[in-house]
Amino acid sequence: MGVRSAAVFASVGVLALLWLARVPTLPKGNYAPSPAADWSKAVDDPKERLILNWRGNFAFPSAKPGTWIQRRIEDRFNVSLKPVFLDGGAYKNRLPLMYAGGNVPDVNWDGDPLQLRRNIREGYVTEIPYDLIRRYAPTYMRTLNGIGKEAWLYSRFEGKNYGLPTFSANGVFSFPSVWRGDWLREAGIAKVPETLDEMHEAFLAFRKRGPTSYGMCPATDWPVAFVDIFVAFDALPQDFVVRDGKVVWGGILPEAKQALTLLRKWYAEGLIDPDFSSASAVSSSEGNPLERKFRNGATGYYYAWANYGDFDPKVPGSRLSTMRQSLGAKVDLQPGKPLVGPDGKRRARVWGGAAHVLWFGPDAARHPEKIVRVLRMLETFATDRDAYLESRIGKRGEHWEWSPERGVYLLPPYDEAGVGKRDLLDTGIEGAFGYFSPSSLSLSETRSLLPAGADRFRETYANPAWGIANAIGKSDVAPSAGRYLEDLRQFQTTTYVGIIRGDLPLDSFDGFTKEWLARGGQTLTDEANAARADAERVYAAVGAAP
């Protein structure tokens, strides 16, 4: 469970930046007034049927109104739901025009702070007091505080709260790496590599298989390409991290230069597929082109979005099953732990439990009982596991089933590619991509639904104790991120690729760090430190532990 959710999660930042490029920008400080609700009128009569126009996330572009999940929620909460389904392209192109034309749904989902902040500036978003959330969704609020309190920074703008943050319980887990176990055995390597030196030895052996065989090609696009190598040096190259009590950008630290030095050496030795610098990880009808390098047998190592079920040949559609179908029964896949770095410590990048933001439009401000009803819905999902499961995967026995071997799985025909999505079915119940229930349950609530062995697998290969997340949740919490962040990321990517390929001297990293700060990076760093300081006030206001 959770692989599709993780892949969608990773694509949010890319789509956010594309979306922002389409929206007109108001002059700085010249904001349209946000809709104001009269909370004294926020009295919700459960007997009154409310209409809720609902624009959820873009994970279900082929869905149609009237699904079983929609009807069940309507009956349970006495609402009439009017869902708005968008794919990534419509999210980028159509949504800004829809909003500008005055068609802002009651309930809206935004993946990142940049998107929400732009909508606030355009006057689309209703301010929501913390006390209102505490009153009508206290369990939801406590669970959020325990799993992803940083998400309160996502909904915060100029000292006010503009939405209901969401959370993802499985965000504390990293992803195991995937190794071709048959390649390792053929090379006489008895165990899966756990250190950089052992990885190097394996890659040298893989290269001897032939001119088109490589050790690795990052199976994800920047900004997280090669993060498995960088984090071994205690560097998160595209995240803010804490050093000596201060927030700094991980991509300009000396540890990042150490990782680049190693990658440069490996590239010169022919261990890294040269397509890493030009291929895109954005999925197409044929799948992720970088992942295909591994699936087609060109590389012997893979790091991105793998989980317990991927290594089970009995699970239809697992990574192992799929590769055996195309490459033969000899294929063996083995999970790998995060690498032990030069300092002897094992680390892994994690997303963290903070996810996204659900926010309310102008009509909901005029009818605050709609907001109260939604809060009550999410409180129910946080306290009633059966209601939550119905909102995510439908009816047991009709849409899904459970077994010790497979955990939660979809029944035919919903298990066919794309069919389940049309009915809003999402087996990633530990993630944050349900359409009407955009947060997860706690891990204690989902543990009994996992396949047998999944807990042990996580403890062995994705232990949360190894995890390092962005110091402020997401880098675009910084107010000036819309002005500087994408340019800085592109600048960093170009520099990193040049250094790894040998097109730029290694010492160019020093000039890069200075220019990164000068072209807006220092401003973002200052704002990130201010956000971290502000977080203490926010956590106190919402009752979260500091």
C-alpha positions in Angstrom: 0.0 0.0 0.0 1.0 3.6 -0.5 3.3 3.4 -3.6 0.8 5.2 -5.9 0.1 7.8 -3.2 3.9 8.4 -2.8 4.3 8.9 -6.5 1.4 11.3 -6.6 2.8 13.1 -3.6 6.2 13.6 -5.3 4.6 15.1 -8.3 2.8 17.8 -6.4 5.7 20.2 -6.3 6.2 20.0 -10.1 2.5 20.7 -10.8 2.4 23.5 -8.2 5.1 25.4 -10.1 3.5 24.9 -13.4 0.2 26.0 -12.0 1.7 29.2 -10.5 3.1 30.1 -13.9 -0.5 30.4 -15.2 -2.0 32.6 -12.5 -1.8 36.4 -12.7 0.2 37.9 -9.9 -1.1 40.8 -7.8 1.5 43.4 -6.8 3.3 42.5 -3.5 1.1 43.6 -0.6 -1.9 44.5 -2.9 -4.1 41.6 -1.9 -7.8 41.1 -2.6 -9.8 40.9 0.6 -10.4 37.4 1.8 -14.0 36.3 2.5 -14.9 36.8 6.1 -17.3 34.4 7.9 -19.6 35.4 10.8 -18.7 32.6 13.2 -21.6 33.5 15.4 -23.8 32.1 12.7 -21.7 28.9 12.4 -24.5 26.7 13.8 -24.9 23.4 11.9 -28.2 21.7 12.0 -27.5 18.0 11.0 -31.1 17.7 9.8 -30.5 20.4 7.1 -29.1 19.0 3.9 -26.2 21.0 2.7 -24.8 21.3 -0.8 -21.0 21.1 -0.9 -19.1 21.9 -4.1 -15.9 19.9 -3.6 -12.6 20.2 -5.6 -10.3 17.6 -4.1 -6.9 16.4 -5.3 -6.0 15.5 -8.8 -5.3 11.8 -8.2 -8.7 10.8 -9.6 -9.0 12.6 -13.0 -11.2 9.9 -14.6 -13.8 9.8 -11.7 -17.4 10.7 -12.3 -20.0 12.1 -9.9 -22.2 9.5 -8.2 -19.6 7.0 -7.0 -20.5 4.6 -4.2 -18.2 6.5 -1.9 -19.9 9.8 -2.7 -23.3 8.4 -2.1 -22.3 6.8 1.2 -20.8 10.1 2.5 -23.9 12.0 1.3 -26.2 9.6 3.3 -24.0 9.5 6.4 -23.6 13.3 6.7 -26.8 14.6 5.0 -25.0 16.5 2.2 -25.2 16.7 -1.5 -21.7 16.6 -2.9 -20.8 18.3 -6.2 -17.3 17.0 -7.0 -15.0 18.7 -9.5 -12.5 16.3 -11.0 -9.4 17.6 -12.7 -6.3 16.0 -14.1 -2.8 17.5 -13.9 -3.3 19.5 -17.1 -6.6 21.0 -16.0 -5.2 21.7 -12.6 -2.5 23.7 -14.4 -4.6 25.4 -17.1 -8.3 25.4 -16.3 -8.3 25.9 -12.5 -7.0 29.5 -12.5 -9.5 30.5 -15.1 -12.3 28.8 -13.2 -11.4 30.7 -10.1 -11.0 34.0 -11.9 -14.4 33.5 -13.3 -15.9 33.4 -9.8 -16.4 29.6 -9.7 -14.6 28.8 -6.5 -16.0 25.6 -4.9 -16.9 25.4 -1.2 -14.1 22.9 -0.4 -10.7 23.0 -2.2 -7.4 21.1 -2.0 -4.0 22.6 -2.5 -0.8 20.5 -2.5 1.7 23.1 -1.4 1.9 26.4 0.5 2.7 28.4 -2.7 -0.6 27.4 -4.3 -2.6 28.2 -1.2 -0.8 31.6 -0.7 -1.6 32.6 -4.2 -5.3 31.8 -3.7 -5.3 33.8 -0.5 -3.9 36.8 -2.3 -6.5 36.6 -4.9 -9.2 36.7 -2.2 -10.5 33.2 -2.7 -9.8 31.6 0.8 -11.7 31.9 4.1 -9.7 32.4 7.3 -10.4 29.6 9.8 -9.8 30.2 13.5 -8.0 27.5 15.4 -10.7 27.4 18.0 -13.3 26.4 15.4 -11.2 23.4 14.4 -10.6 22.5 18.0 -14.3 22.7 18.8 -15.7 20.6 15.9 -12.7 18.3 15.0 -10.7 17.9 18.3 -9.6 14.3 17.5 -8.6 15.2 14.0 -6.6 18.2 15.4 -4.8 16.0 18.0 -3.9 13.4 15.4 -2.6 16.1 13.0 -0.5 17.5 15.8 1.0 14.1 16.5 1.7 13.1 12.9 2.4 16.3 10.9 2.2 19.4 12.9 4.4 21.2 10.4 1.4 21.3 8.1 0.0 24.2 10.3 2.8 26.3 8.6 1.3 25.4 5.2 -2.1 27.0 6.0 -0.6 30.0 7.8 -0.3 33.4 6.1 0.6 36.7 7.7 -0.3 35.4 11.2 -3.6 33.9 10.3 -4.8 30.4 9.5 -6.5 29.8 6.1 -7.4 26.2 6.0 -7.4 22.7 7.5 -4.0 21.0 7.1 -3.9 17.3 6.2 -1.5 14.6 7.3 0.0 11.4 6.0 0.9 8.8 8.6 3.3 6.9 6.3 5.4 10.0 5.7 7.7 9.0 8.5 8.9 6.0 6.5 11.6 6.2 3.9 11.6 4.0 0.8 13.9 0.9 0.6 16.3 0.7 -2.3 15.8 -2.1 -4.8 18.7 -4.3 -5.9 18.9 -6.9 -8.6 19.7 -9.9 -6.3 20.5 -12.1 -9.2 23.1 -9.6 -10.4 24.7 -9.5 -7.0 24.9 -13.3 -6.8 26.4 -13.6 -10.3 29.1 -11.1 -9.2 29.8 -13.2 -6.1 28.4 -10.6 -3.7 26.8 -12.4 -0.8 24.8 -9.6 0.8 23.0 -6.4 -0.2 25.4 -3.4 0.0 24.9 -1.2 3.1 27.8 1.2 2.7 29.1 3.5 0.0 32.1 1.3 -0.5 30.0 -1.8 -0.8 27.8 0.0 -3.3 30.8 1.0 -5.3 32.1 -2.6 -5.4 28.7 -3.8 -6.6 28.4 -1.1 -9.3 31.9 -2.0 -10.6 30.7 -5.6 -11.0 27.5 -4.6 -12.7 29.4 -2.5 -15.2 31.3 -5.6 -16.3 28.1 -7.2 -17.5 28.2 -5.2 -20.7 28.5 -1.8 -22.3 24.8 -1.0 -21.6 24.7 -2.2 -18.0 25.1 0.5 -15.3 25.0 0.6 -11.6 22.4 3.3 -11.2 20.3 5.9 -12.9 18.1 7.9 -10.4 14.6 6.7 -11.0 13.2 10.1 -10.0 13.6 13.6 -11.3 15.3 16.4 -9.5 14.9 17.7 -6.8 15.3 14.3 -5.2 17.6 12.5 -7.6 20.6 10.9 -5.9 19.1 11.8 -2.5 20.0 8.3 -1.3 23.7 9.2 -1.9 23.5 12.8 -0.6 21.7 11.8 2.6 24.5 9.3 3.4 26.7 12.4 3.8 24.0 14.0 6.0 22.9 16.3 3.2 19.4 17.0 1.8 20.3 18.9 -1.3 16.9 20.4 -2.1 15.6 20.9 1.5 16.1 23.2 4.4 17.9 21.5 7.3 19.1 22.6 10.7 22.7 23.1 11.5 23.9 24.5 14.9 20.4 25.6 15.7 19.9 27.5 12.4 18.0 26.7 9.3 20.2 26.4 6.2 19.9 25.1 2.6 21.2 21.6 2.4 22.3 22.0 -1.2 25.1 24.5 -0.4 26.6 22.6 2.6 30.1 21.0 2.5 28.4 17.6 2.9 26.7 18.2 -0.4 30.0 18.8 -2.1 31.3 15.6 -0.6 28.4 13.7 -2.2 29.0 15.4 -5.6 32.7 14.5 -5.4 31.7 10.8 -5.1 29.1 11.0 -7.8 31.5 12.7 -10.1 34.0 9.9 -9.6 31.4 7.2 -10.2 30.2 8.9 -13.4 33.8 9.1 -14.7 34.1 5.3 -14.0 31.0 4.7 -16.1 28.8 3.5 -13.2 26.0 6.0 -13.7 23.8 5.8 -16.7 24.5 9.0 -18.7 20.8 9.6 -19.4 20.4 10.7 -15.8 21.1 14.3 -16.8 18.6 14.5 -19.7 15.7 12.1 -19.0 12.6 13.1 -17.2 10.9 11.1 -14.5 7.5 12.5 -15.4 5.3 9.5 -16.1 3.9 8.9 -19.6 1.6 6.2 -21.0 4.7 4.0 -21.0 5.5 4.7 -17.4 8.4 6.5 -15.8 11.3 6.6 -18.3 13.9 6.6 -15.6 12.3 3.7 -13.8 12.2 1.8 -17.1 16.0 1.7 -17.0 15.7 -0.6 -14.0 12.7 -2.5 -15.2 14.3 -3.3 -18.5 17.5 -4.6 -17.0 19.8 -1.7 -17.8 20.7 -0.9 -14.2 21.0 -3.1 -11.1 19.9 -0.6 -8.5 16.8 1.6 -8.0 15.7 4.1 -5.4 12.2 5.6 -5.5 8.8 4.6 -4.2 9.2 0.9 -3.3 7.5 -0.9 -0.5 6.9 -4.3 1.0 4.6 -5.6 -1.7 7.0 -4.9 -4.5 9.2 -7.8 -3.5 6.4 -10.4 -3.4 6.0 -12.5 -6.6 2.5 -13.6 -5.5 1.2 -10.0 -5.6 -0.2 -9.2 -9.1 1.4 -6.1 -10.5 4.3 -6.0 -7.9 7.6 -4.8 -9.2 9.0 -8.3 -9.0 6.1 -9.9 -10.8 6.2 -7.4 -13.5 9.9 -7.7 -14.1 9.8 -11.5 -14.1 7.1 -11.3 -16.8 9.3 -9.2 -19.0 12.8 -10.5 -18.1 12.3 -14.0 -17.0 11.9 -16.0 -13.8 15.6 -15.6 -12.9 15.0 -12.0 -11.8 15.4 -11.6 -8.1 14.8 -8.3 -6.3 16.2 -7.6 -2.9 15.4 -4.6 -0.6 18.2 -2.4 0.7 18.5 -0.3 3.8 19.6 3.3 3.7 23.3 3.5 3.3 25.7 4.0 6.2 27.6 7.2 5.6 31.3 8.0 6.1 30.5 8.9 9.8 29.1 5.5 10.4 25.5 6.7 10.7 22.5 5.5 8.6 20.1 8.2 7.4 17.2 8.5 5.0 15.2 11.3 3.6 11.5 11.2 4.5 8.6 13.4 3.4 7.3 13.7 7.0 3.7 13.5 8.1 2.7 17.0 7.1 0.8 16.8 3.8 -1.5 19.4 2.2 -4.3 21.9 2.9 -8.0 21.8 2.6 -9.5 25.3 2.3 -12.9 26.9 2.0 -14.1 29.3 -0.7 -16.3 32.5 -0.5 -19.7 30.7 -0.5 -18.6 28.6 2.5 -17.8 31.9 4.3 -21.3 33.2 3.6 -22.7 29.8 4.9 -20.2 28.9 7.7 -22.4 25.9 8.6 -20.8 24.2 5.5 -17.4 24.6 7.1 -18.7 23.1 10.4 -20.2 20.2 8.5 -16.9 19.4 6.8 -15.1 19.6 10.1 -17.6 17.1 11.6 -17.0 14.8 8.6 -13.3 14.8 9.1 -13.7 14.3 12.8 -15.8 11.2 12.1 -13.2 9.8 9.8 -10.6 10.4 12.5 -12.7 8.5 15.2 -14.5 5.8 13.2 -12.2 3.5 11.3 -15.1 1.9 9.4 -16.4 5.2 8.2 -12.8 6.2 7.2 -12.3 3.0 5.2 -15.6 3.4 3.4 -14.5 6.9 2.4 -11.2 5.6 0.9 -11.8 2.1 -0.4 -15.5 1.6 -0.5 -17.5 -1.4 0.7 -15.7 -4.5 1.9 -16.7 -7.5 -0.1 -17.7 -5.4 -3.1 -14.8 -3.1 -3.7 -12.0 -4.5 -1.5 -11.0 -7.3 0.7 -8.2 -8.2 3.1 -5.9 -11.1 3.6 -2.8 -11.7 5.8 -0.7 -12.2 2.7 -1.8 -9.1 0.7 -3.3 -6.8 3.3 -6.0 -4.5 1.7 -6.5 -5.2 -2.0 -9.1 -4.2 -4.6 -11.5 -6.8 -6.0 -12.2 -7.3 -9.7 -12.9 -5.3 -11.7 -11.6 -2.5 -9.5 -8.1 -4.0 -9.4 -7.7 -3.3 -13.2 -5.5 -0.3 -14.1 -7.5 2.9 -13.7 -10.8 1.3 -12.8 -10.5 1.8 -9.1 -9.6 5.4 -9.5 -12.8 6.0 -11.5 -14.6 5.0 -8.3 -12.4 7.0 -6.0 -10.9 3.9 -4.5 -7.4 4.4 -3.0 -5.7 1.5 -1.1 -3.0 4.0 0.2 -5.0 4.3 3.4 -1.9 5.5 5.3 -1.4 8.4 2.9 -3.1 11.7 2.2 -4.7 11.2 -1.2 -8.3 10.3 -0.4 -10.7 12.5 -2.4 -13.2 13.3 0.3 -11.0 12.2 3.3 -7.7 13.8 2.5 -5.8 12.7 5.6 -4.8 9.2 6.9 -5.6 7.3 10.0 -2.9 6.9 12.6 -0.5 4.0 12.2 -2.0 2.2 15.2 -5.3 2.1 13.3 -4.0 0.8 10.1 -1.4 -1.7 11.4 -3.9 -4.6 11.5 -4.7 -4.0 7.8 -1.2 -4.4 6.6 0.1 -7.6 5.1 1.8 -10.0 7.5 5.5 -9.0 7.6 5.0 -5.4 6.6 5.7 -4.1 10.0 8.9 -6.1 10.3 9.9 -5.0 6.8 9.5 -1.3 7.8 11.4 -1.8 11.0 14.3 -3.4 9.0 14.4 -1.2 5.9 12.5 2.0 6.6 13.0 2.7 10.3 11.6 6.2 11.2 14.6 6.6 13.5 16.8 7.1 10.3 14.5 9.7 8.8 15.4 13.3 8.1 12.8 15.7 6.8 12.7 19.3 5.6 13.2 21.6 8.7 10.0 23.6 7.8 8.0 20.8 6.2 8.2 22.2 2.7 10.6 24.8 1.4 7.9 27.0 -0.1 6.7 27.9 3.4 9.2 30.7 2.9 7.1 33.7 1.7 9.4 34.6 -1.1 9.5 31.1 -2.5 7.3 32.0 -5.4 9.8 34.6 -6.5 13.1 32.7 -6.0 12.7 28.9 -5.4 12.2 27.5 -8.9 15.0 29.6 -10.3 17.3 28.5 -7.5 16.4 24.9 -8.0 17.1 25.1 -11.7 20.4 26.8 -11.1 21.3 24.1 -8.6 20.3 21.3 -10.9 22.3 22.7 -13.8 25.4 23.1 -11.5 25.0 19.6 -10.0 24.7 17.9 -13.3 27.7 19.8 -14.7 29.8 18.8 -11.7 28.8 15.1 -11.8 29.3 14.9 -15.6 32.7 16.7 -15.3 31.5 19.6 -17.5 32.2 21.9 -14.5 35.2 21.8 -12.2 34.5 20.5 -8.7 35.6 23.9 -7.3 32.8 25.5 -9.1 30.6 24.4 -6.2 32.2 27.2 -4.0 31.1 29.9 -6.5 27.7 28.2 -6.8 27.1 28.5 -3.1 27.8 32.2 -3.1 25.7 32.9 -6.1 22.8 30.7 -4.7 22.7 33.0 -1.7 23.0 36.2 -3.7 20.2 35.5 -6.2 17.6 35.0 -3.5 18.8 32.1 -1.4 19.7 34.3 1.5 16.3 35.8 1.6 14.7 32.3 1.6 17.0 31.2 4.3 16.2 34.2 6.5 12.5 33.5 5.9 12.9 29.8 6.7 14.5 30.7 10.1 11.6 33.1 10.8 9.1 30.4 9.9 10.8 28.0 12.3 10.6 30.6 15.0 7.0 31.3 14.2 6.2 27.6 14.4 6.7 27.7 18.2 3.8 30.2 18.5 1.7 28.2 16.1 2.2 24.9 17.9 1.3 26.6 21.2 -1.9 27.9 19.7 -3.0 24.5 18.3 -1.9 22.5 21.3 1.0 20.7 19.6 4.2 19.7 21.4 7.1 22.0 20.5 
